[in-house]
Amino acid sequence: MLKLKGLKELLCEEEGMGTVEIILIIVVLVGLVIIFKGRITTIVENLFDKITTQTNSV
């Protein structure tokens, strides 16, 4: 009877939910980066070009 009570408490525990949610968010972010890799690269290159151009003029 005591083992059954411990098993029931273990199944009702919600402490692991935060970890699962964080892992899902990371998976979604990595997926978005893979999908939009070309656009992200273009934006970053354009940003660094502007920074280089503006710092040369100062």
N, CA, C and O atoms as a Maestro MAE file, in Angstrom:
{
 s_m_m2io_version
 :::
 2.0.0
}

f_m_ct {
 s_m_title
 :::
 protein
 m_atom[232] {
  # First column is atom index #
  i_m_mmod_type
  r_m_x_coord
  r_m_y_coord
  r_m_z_coord
  i_m_residue_number
  s_m_chain_name
  s_m_pdb_residue_name
  s_m_pdb_atom_name
  i_m_atomic_number
  :::
  1 25 0.817 -1.188 0.000 1 A "MET " " N  " 7
  2 3 0.000 0.000 0.000 1 A "MET " " CA " 6
  3 2 0.865 1.257 0.000 1 A "MET " " C  " 6
  4 15 0.539 2.244 -0.660 1 A "MET " " O  " 8
  5 25 1.979 1.213 0.752 2 A "LEU " " N  " 7
  6 3 2.872 2.363 0.846 2 A "LEU " " CA " 6
  7 2 3.556 2.627 -0.489 2 A "LEU " " C  " 6
  8 15 3.739 3.784 -0.867 2 A "LEU " " O  " 8
  9 25 3.938 1.570 -1.212 3 A "LYS " " N  " 7
  10 3 4.579 1.732 -2.520 3 A "LYS " " CA " 6
  11 2 3.618 2.343 -3.526 3 A "LYS " " C  " 6
  12 15 4.024 3.163 -4.348 3 A "LYS " " O  " 8
  13 25 2.373 1.961 -3.472 4 A "LEU " " N  " 7
  14 3 1.367 2.488 -4.390 4 A "LEU " " CA " 6
  15 2 1.159 3.982 -4.156 4 A "LEU " " C  " 6
  16 15 0.992 4.746 -5.107 4 A "LEU " " O  " 8
  17 25 1.171 4.395 -2.891 5 A "LYS " " N  " 7
  18 3 1.005 5.814 -2.575 5 A "LYS " " CA " 6
  19 2 2.184 6.629 -3.114 5 A "LYS " " C  " 6
  20 15 1.988 7.718 -3.654 5 A "LYS " " O  " 8
  21 25 3.404 6.108 -2.969 6 A "GLY " " N  " 7
  22 3 4.583 6.791 -3.482 6 A "GLY " " CA " 6
  23 2 4.567 6.899 -4.990 6 A "GLY " " C  " 6
  24 15 4.983 7.916 -5.547 6 A "GLY " " O  " 8
  25 25 4.089 5.854 -5.661 7 A "LEU " " N  " 7
  26 3 3.989 5.872 -7.128 7 A "LEU " " CA " 6
  27 2 2.975 6.908 -7.589 7 A "LEU " " C  " 6
  28 15 3.202 7.616 -8.570 7 A "LEU " " O  " 8
  29 25 1.851 6.993 -6.876 8 A "LYS " " N  " 7
  30 3 0.822 7.967 -7.233 8 A "LYS " " CA " 6
  31 2 1.348 9.392 -7.082 8 A "LYS " " C  " 6
  32 15 1.083 10.247 -7.928 8 A "LYS " " O  " 8
  33 25 2.091 9.647 -6.007 9 A "GLU " " N  " 7
  34 3 2.672 10.976 -5.803 9 A "GLU " " CA " 6
  35 2 3.698 11.295 -6.876 9 A "GLU " " C  " 6
  36 15 3.783 12.435 -7.335 9 A "GLU " " O  " 8
  37 25 4.474 10.307 -7.278 10 A "LEU " " N  " 7
  38 3 5.482 10.506 -8.307 10 A "LEU " " CA " 6
  39 2 4.840 10.875 -9.644 10 A "LEU " " C  " 6
  40 15 5.343 11.738 -10.363 10 A "LEU " " O  " 8
  41 25 3.728 10.219 -9.972 11 A "LEU " " N  " 7
  42 3 3.053 10.496 -11.238 11 A "LEU " " CA " 6
  43 2 2.372 11.859 -11.232 11 A "LEU " " C  " 6
  44 15 2.219 12.471 -12.289 11 A "LEU " " O  " 8
  45 25 1.966 12.341 -10.077 12 A "CYS " " N  " 7
  46 3 1.281 13.632 -9.992 12 A "CYS " " CA " 6
  47 2 2.246 14.801 -9.839 12 A "CYS " " C  " 6
  48 15 1.818 15.955 -9.861 12 A "CYS " " O  " 8
  49 25 3.519 14.529 -9.685 13 A "GLU " " N  " 7
  50 3 4.525 15.573 -9.509 13 A "GLU " " CA " 6
  51 2 4.649 16.396 -10.794 13 A "GLU " " C  " 6
  52 15 4.632 15.845 -11.895 13 A "GLU " " O  " 8
  53 25 4.772 17.711 -10.647 14 A "GLU " " N  " 7
  54 3 4.838 18.592 -11.812 14 A "GLU " " CA " 6
  55 2 6.155 19.349 -11.896 14 A "GLU " " C  " 6
  56 15 6.254 20.308 -12.661 14 A "GLU " " O  " 8
  57 25 7.153 18.956 -11.148 15 A "GLU " " N  " 7
  58 3 8.415 19.675 -11.154 15 A "GLU " " CA " 6
  59 2 9.137 19.565 -12.490 15 A "GLU " " C  " 6
  60 15 9.868 20.484 -12.861 15 A "GLU " " O  " 8
  61 25 8.958 18.485 -13.214 16 A "GLY " " N  " 7
  62 3 9.630 18.285 -14.486 16 A "GLY " " CA " 6
  63 2 9.016 19.056 -15.635 16 A "GLY " " C  " 6
  64 15 9.603 19.112 -16.716 16 A "GLY " " O  " 8
  65 25 7.872 19.642 -15.439 17 A "MET " " N  " 7
  66 3 7.200 20.357 -16.521 17 A "MET " " CA " 6
  67 2 8.023 21.551 -16.995 17 A "MET " " C  " 6
  68 15 8.023 21.840 -18.192 17 A "MET " " O  " 8
  69 25 8.707 22.239 -16.129 18 A "GLY " " N  " 7
  70 3 9.511 23.388 -16.531 18 A "GLY " " CA " 6
  71 2 10.621 22.978 -17.477 18 A "GLY " " C  " 6
  72 15 10.900 23.680 -18.449 18 A "GLY " " O  " 8
  73 25 11.252 21.861 -17.207 19 A "THR " " N  " 7
  74 3 12.332 21.374 -18.055 19 A "THR " " CA " 6
  75 2 11.814 21.022 -19.446 19 A "THR " " C  " 6
  76 15 12.441 21.359 -20.451 19 A "THR " " O  " 8
  77 25 10.687 20.355 -19.501 20 A "VAL " " N  " 7
  78 3 10.106 19.977 -20.798 20 A "VAL " " CA " 6
  79 2 9.752 21.221 -21.604 20 A "VAL " " C  " 6
  80 15 9.986 21.266 -22.811 20 A "VAL " " O  " 8
  81 25 9.197 22.216 -20.950 21 A "GLU " " N  " 7
  82 3 8.830 23.447 -21.652 21 A "GLU " " CA " 6
  83 2 10.058 24.165 -22.198 21 A "GLU " " C  " 6
  84 15 10.032 24.668 -23.321 21 A "GLU " " O  " 8
  85 25 11.127 24.217 -21.421 22 A "ILE " " N  " 7
  86 3 12.353 24.875 -21.875 22 A "ILE " " CA " 6
  87 2 12.940 24.129 -23.072 22 A "ILE " " C  " 6
  88 15 13.387 24.752 -24.035 22 A "ILE " " O  " 8
  89 25 12.939 22.808 -23.014 23 A "ILE " " N  " 7
  90 3 13.461 22.015 -24.137 23 A "ILE " " CA " 6
  91 2 12.632 22.252 -25.388 23 A "ILE " " C  " 6
  92 15 13.194 22.379 -26.476 23 A "ILE " " O  " 8
  93 25 11.319 22.316 -25.264 24 A "LEU " " N  " 7
  94 3 10.462 22.582 -26.428 24 A "LEU " " CA " 6
  95 2 10.726 23.966 -27.008 24 A "LEU " " C  " 6
  96 15 10.755 24.123 -28.228 24 A "LEU " " O  " 8
  97 25 10.915 24.960 -26.166 25 A "ILE " " N  " 7
  98 3 11.215 26.310 -26.648 25 A "ILE " " CA " 6
  99 2 12.542 26.318 -27.395 25 A "ILE " " C  " 6
  100 15 12.652 26.946 -28.449 25 A "ILE " " O  " 8
  101 25 13.554 25.629 -26.865 26 A "ILE " " N  " 7
  102 3 14.849 25.565 -27.534 26 A "ILE " " CA " 6
  103 2 14.726 24.881 -28.883 26 A "ILE " " C  " 6
  104 15 15.328 25.329 -29.858 26 A "ILE " " O  " 8
  105 25 13.954 23.801 -28.955 27 A "VAL " " N  " 7
  106 3 13.770 23.082 -30.221 27 A "VAL " " CA " 6
  107 2 13.096 23.983 -31.252 27 A "VAL " " C  " 6
  108 15 13.483 23.984 -32.420 27 A "VAL " " O  " 8
  109 25 12.101 24.742 -30.830 28 A "VAL " " N  " 7
  110 3 11.411 25.654 -31.754 28 A "VAL " " CA " 6
  111 2 12.366 26.745 -32.234 28 A "VAL " " C  " 6
  112 15 12.382 27.068 -33.422 28 A "VAL " " O  " 8
  113 25 13.161 27.318 -31.331 29 A "LEU " " N  " 7
  114 3 14.104 28.360 -31.723 29 A "LEU " " CA " 6
  115 2 15.159 27.836 -32.694 29 A "LEU " " C  " 6
  116 15 15.497 28.508 -33.668 29 A "LEU " " O  " 8
  117 25 15.675 26.645 -32.431 30 A "VAL " " N  " 7
  118 3 16.667 26.058 -33.335 30 A "VAL " " CA " 6
  119 2 16.031 25.794 -34.704 30 A "VAL " " C  " 6
  120 15 16.668 26.017 -35.734 30 A "VAL " " O  " 8
  121 25 14.794 25.326 -34.723 31 A "GLY " " N  " 7
  122 3 14.095 25.112 -35.982 31 A "GLY " " CA " 6
  123 2 13.920 26.400 -36.772 31 A "GLY " " C  " 6
  124 15 14.102 26.417 -37.989 31 A "GLY " " O  " 8
  125 25 13.566 27.480 -36.080 32 A "LEU " " N  " 7
  126 3 13.407 28.773 -36.756 32 A "LEU " " CA " 6
  127 2 14.725 29.275 -37.314 32 A "LEU " " C  " 6
  128 15 14.760 29.834 -38.410 32 A "LEU " " O  " 8
  129 25 15.802 29.084 -36.582 33 A "VAL " " N  " 7
  130 3 17.120 29.504 -37.067 33 A "VAL " " CA " 6
  131 2 17.496 28.711 -38.307 33 A "VAL " " C  " 6
  132 15 18.041 29.270 -39.259 33 A "VAL " " O  " 8
  133 25 17.213 27.416 -38.307 34 A "ILE " " N  " 7
  134 3 17.537 26.591 -39.474 34 A "ILE " " CA " 6
  135 2 16.710 27.024 -40.680 34 A "ILE " " C  " 6
  136 15 17.227 27.094 -41.795 34 A "ILE " " O  " 8
  137 25 15.437 27.314 -40.463 35 A "ILE " " N  " 7
  138 3 14.556 27.706 -41.569 35 A "ILE " " CA " 6
  139 2 14.966 29.063 -42.144 35 A "ILE " " C  " 6
  140 15 15.011 29.233 -43.362 35 A "ILE " " O  " 8
  141 25 15.263 30.026 -41.269 36 A "PHE " " N  " 7
  142 3 15.529 31.394 -41.715 36 A "PHE " " CA " 6
  143 2 17.020 31.734 -41.695 36 A "PHE " " C  " 6
  144 15 17.383 32.903 -41.563 36 A "PHE " " O  " 8
  145 25 17.879 30.734 -41.823 37 A "LYS " " N  " 7
  146 3 19.327 30.941 -41.750 37 A "LYS " " CA " 6
  147 2 19.814 31.939 -42.809 37 A "LYS " " C  " 6
  148 15 20.629 32.810 -42.505 37 A "LYS " " O  " 8
  149 25 19.330 31.821 -44.025 38 A "GLY " " N  " 7
  150 3 19.746 32.723 -45.103 38 A "GLY " " CA " 6
  151 2 19.386 34.163 -44.822 38 A "GLY " " C  " 6
  152 15 20.205 35.062 -45.010 38 A "GLY " " O  " 8
  153 25 18.157 34.388 -44.370 39 A "ARG " " N  " 7
  154 3 17.724 35.756 -44.066 39 A "ARG " " CA " 6
  155 2 18.491 36.334 -42.886 39 A "ARG " " C  " 6
  156 15 18.871 37.505 -42.899 39 A "ARG " " O  " 8
  157 25 18.716 35.517 -41.871 40 A "ILE " " N  " 7
  158 3 19.451 35.992 -40.698 40 A "ILE " " CA " 6
  159 2 20.871 36.373 -41.093 40 A "ILE " " C  " 6
  160 15 21.387 37.398 -40.648 40 A "ILE " " O  " 8
  161 25 21.504 35.554 -41.926 41 A "THR " " N  " 7
  162 3 22.864 35.840 -42.382 41 A "THR " " CA " 6
  163 2 22.907 37.149 -43.158 41 A "THR " " C  " 6
  164 15 23.814 37.956 -42.955 41 A "THR " " O  " 8
  165 25 21.955 37.367 -44.031 42 A "THR " " N  " 7
  166 3 21.895 38.598 -44.821 42 A "THR " " CA " 6
  167 2 21.720 39.816 -43.918 42 A "THR " " C  " 6
  168 15 22.389 40.831 -44.113 42 A "THR " " O  " 8
  169 25 20.842 39.727 -42.951 43 A "ILE " " N  " 7
  170 3 20.593 40.853 -42.048 43 A "ILE " " CA " 6
  171 2 21.848 41.179 -41.246 43 A "ILE " " C  " 6
  172 15 22.201 42.349 -41.095 43 A "ILE " " O  " 8
  173 25 22.518 40.160 -40.735 44 A "VAL " " N  " 7
  174 3 23.727 40.388 -39.939 44 A "VAL " " CA " 6
  175 2 24.838 40.976 -40.802 44 A "VAL " " C  " 6
  176 15 25.544 41.882 -40.360 44 A "VAL " " O  " 8
  177 25 25.005 40.475 -42.023 45 A "GLU " " N  " 7
  178 3 26.030 41.020 -42.920 45 A "GLU " " CA " 6
  179 2 25.746 42.482 -43.245 45 A "GLU " " C  " 6
  180 15 26.659 43.308 -43.234 45 A "GLU " " O  " 8
  181 25 24.493 42.807 -43.532 46 A "ASN " " N  " 7
  182 3 24.124 44.198 -43.815 46 A "ASN " " CA " 6
  183 2 24.370 45.090 -42.600 46 A "ASN " " C  " 6
  184 15 24.825 46.226 -42.738 46 A "ASN " " O  " 8
  185 25 24.073 44.577 -41.427 47 A "LEU " " N  " 7
  186 3 24.290 45.341 -40.207 47 A "LEU " " CA " 6
  187 2 25.767 45.638 -39.997 47 A "LEU " " C  " 6
  188 15 26.136 46.766 -39.669 47 A "LEU " " O  " 8
  189 25 26.621 44.622 -40.187 48 A "PHE " " N  " 7
  190 3 28.058 44.840 -40.018 48 A "PHE " " CA " 6
  191 2 28.620 45.756 -41.111 48 A "PHE " " C  " 6
  192 15 29.541 46.529 -40.847 48 A "PHE " " O  " 8
  193 25 28.081 45.683 -42.331 49 A "ASP " " N  " 7
  194 3 28.514 46.599 -43.386 49 A "ASP " " CA " 6
  195 2 28.187 48.041 -43.012 49 A "ASP " " C  " 6
  196 15 29.014 48.933 -43.201 49 A "ASP " " O  " 8
  197 25 26.988 48.275 -42.483 50 A "LYS " " N  " 7
  198 3 26.603 49.628 -42.064 50 A "LYS " " CA " 6
  199 2 27.483 50.120 -40.922 50 A "LYS " " C  " 6
  200 15 27.902 51.277 -40.905 50 A "LYS " " O  " 8
  201 25 27.761 49.236 -39.970 51 A "ILE " " N  " 7
  202 3 28.619 49.626 -38.840 51 A "ILE " " CA " 6
  203 2 30.013 50.001 -39.345 51 A "ILE " " C  " 6
  204 15 30.584 51.005 -38.919 51 A "ILE " " O  " 8
  205 25 30.556 49.190 -40.252 52 A "THR " " N  " 7
  206 3 31.888 49.474 -40.786 52 A "THR " " CA " 6
  207 2 31.913 50.778 -41.563 52 A "THR " " C  " 6
  208 15 32.849 51.565 -41.417 52 A "THR " " O  " 8
  209 25 30.910 51.018 -42.377 53 A "THR " " N  " 7
  210 3 30.828 52.240 -43.176 53 A "THR " " CA " 6
  211 2 30.706 53.469 -42.267 53 A "THR " " C  " 6
  212 15 31.381 54.475 -42.486 53 A "THR " " O  " 8
  213 25 29.861 53.387 -41.268 54 A "GLN " " N  " 7
  214 3 29.642 54.535 -40.395 54 A "GLN " " CA " 6
  215 2 30.838 54.806 -39.489 54 A "GLN " " C  " 6
  216 15 31.109 55.963 -39.167 54 A "GLN " " O  " 8
  217 25 31.555 53.772 -39.074 55 A "THR " " N  " 7
  218 3 32.712 54.026 -38.232 55 A "THR " " CA " 6
  219 2 33.872 54.593 -39.044 55 A "THR " " C  " 6
  220 15 34.698 55.325 -38.500 55 A "THR " " O  " 8
  221 25 33.950 54.271 -40.330 56 A "ASN " " N  " 7
  222 3 34.997 54.840 -41.179 56 A "ASN " " CA " 6
  223 2 34.740 56.321 -41.441 56 A "ASN " " C  " 6
  224 15 35.687 57.077 -41.659 56 A "ASN " " O  " 8
  225 25 33.497 56.743 -41.425 57 A "SER " " N  " 7
  226 3 33.181 58.142 -41.686 57 A "SER " " CA " 6
  227 2 33.331 59.016 -40.447 57 A "SER " " C  " 6
  228 15 33.339 60.242 -40.560 57 A "SER " " O  " 8
  229 25 33.450 58.418 -39.282 58 A "VAL " " N  " 7
  230 3 33.586 59.197 -38.048 58 A "VAL " " CA " 6
  231 2 34.995 59.502 -37.780 58 A "VAL " " C  " 6
  232 15 35.307 60.152 -36.782 58 A "VAL " " O  " 8
  :::
 }
 m_bond[231] {
  # First column is bond index #
  i_m_from
  i_m_to
  i_m_order
  :::
  1 1 2 1
  2 2 3 1
  3 3 4 2
  4 3 5 1
  5 5 6 1
  6 6 7 1
  7 7 8 2
  8 7 9 1
  9 9 10 1
  10 10 11 1
  11 11 12 2
  12 11 13 1
  13 13 14 1
  14 14 15 1
  15 15 16 2
  16 15 17 1
  17 17 18 1
  18 18 19 1
  19 19 20 2
  20 19 21 1
  21 21 22 1
  22 22 23 1
  23 23 24 2
  24 23 25 1
  25 25 26 1
  26 26 27 1
  27 27 28 2
  28 27 29 1
  29 29 30 1
  30 30 31 1
  31 31 32 2
  32 31 33 1
  33 33 34 1
  34 34 35 1
  35 35 36 2
  36 35 37 1
  37 37 38 1
  38 38 39 1
  39 39 40 2
  40 39 41 1
  41 41 42 1
  42 42 43 1
  43 43 44 2
  44 43 45 1
  45 45 46 1
  46 46 47 1
  47 47 48 2
  48 47 49 1
  49 49 50 1
  50 50 51 1
  51 51 52 2
  52 51 53 1
  53 53 54 1
  54 54 55 1
  55 55 56 2
  56 55 57 1
  57 57 58 1
  58 58 59 1
  59 59 60 2
  60 59 61 1
  61 61 62 1
  62 62 63 1
  63 63 64 2
  64 63 65 1
  65 65 66 1
  66 66 67 1
  67 67 68 2
  68 67 69 1
  69 69 70 1
  70 70 71 1
  71 71 72 2
  72 71 73 1
  73 73 74 1
  74 74 75 1
  75 75 76 2
  76 75 77 1
  77 77 78 1
  78 78 79 1
  79 79 80 2
  80 79 81 1
  81 81 82 1
  82 82 83 1
  83 83 84 2
  84 83 85 1
  85 85 86 1
  86 86 87 1
  87 87 88 2
  88 87 89 1
  89 89 90 1
  90 90 91 1
  91 91 92 2
  92 91 93 1
  93 93 94 1
  94 94 95 1
  95 95 96 2
  96 95 97 1
  97 97 98 1
  98 98 99 1
  99 99 100 2
  100 99 101 1
  101 101 102 1
  102 102 103 1
  103 103 104 2
  104 103 105 1
  105 105 106 1
  106 106 107 1
  107 107 108 2
  108 107 109 1
  109 109 110 1
  110 110 111 1
  111 111 112 2
  112 111 113 1
  113 113 114 1
  114 114 115 1
  115 115 116 2
  116 115 117 1
  117 117 118 1
  118 118 119 1
  119 119 120 2
  120 119 121 1
  121 121 122 1
  122 122 123 1
  123 123 124 2
  124 123 125 1
  125 125 126 1
  126 126 127 1
  127 127 128 2
  128 127 129 1
  129 129 130 1
  130 130 131 1
  131 131 132 2
  132 131 133 1
  133 133 134 1
  134 134 135 1
  135 135 136 2
  136 135 137 1
  137 137 138 1
  138 138 139 1
  139 139 140 2
  140 139 141 1
  141 141 142 1
  142 142 143 1
  143 143 144 2
  144 143 145 1
  145 145 146 1
  146 146 147 1
  147 147 148 2
  148 147 149 1
  149 149 150 1
  150 150 151 1
  151 151 152 2
  152 151 153 1
  153 153 154 1
  154 154 155 1
  155 155 156 2
  156 155 157 1
  157 157 158 1
  158 158 159 1
  159 159 160 2
  160 159 161 1
  161 161 162 1
  162 162 163 1
  163 163 164 2
  164 163 165 1
  165 165 166 1
  166 166 167 1
  167 167 168 2
  168 167 169 1
  169 169 170 1
  170 170 171 1
  171 171 172 2
  172 171 173 1
  173 173 174 1
  174 174 175 1
  175 175 176 2
  176 175 177 1
  177 177 178 1
  178 178 179 1
  179 179 180 2
  180 179 181 1
  181 181 182 1
  182 182 183 1
  183 183 184 2
  184 183 185 1
  185 185 186 1
  186 186 187 1
  187 187 188 2
  188 187 189 1
  189 189 190 1
  190 190 191 1
  191 191 192 2
  192 191 193 1
  193 193 194 1
  194 194 195 1
  195 195 196 2
  196 195 197 1
  197 197 198 1
  198 198 199 1
  199 199 200 2
  200 199 201 1
  201 201 202 1
  202 202 203 1
  203 203 204 2
  204 203 205 1
  205 205 206 1
  206 206 207 1
  207 207 208 2
  208 207 209 1
  209 209 210 1
  210 210 211 1
  211 211 212 2
  212 211 213 1
  213 213 214 1
  214 214 215 1
  215 215 216 2
  216 215 217 1
  217 217 218 1
  218 218 219 1
  219 219 220 2
  220 219 221 1
  221 221 222 1
  222 222 223 1
  223 223 224 2
  224 223 225 1
  225 225 226 1
  226 226 227 1
  227 227 228 2
  228 227 229 1
  229 229 230 1
  230 230 231 1
  231 231 232 2
  :::
 }
}
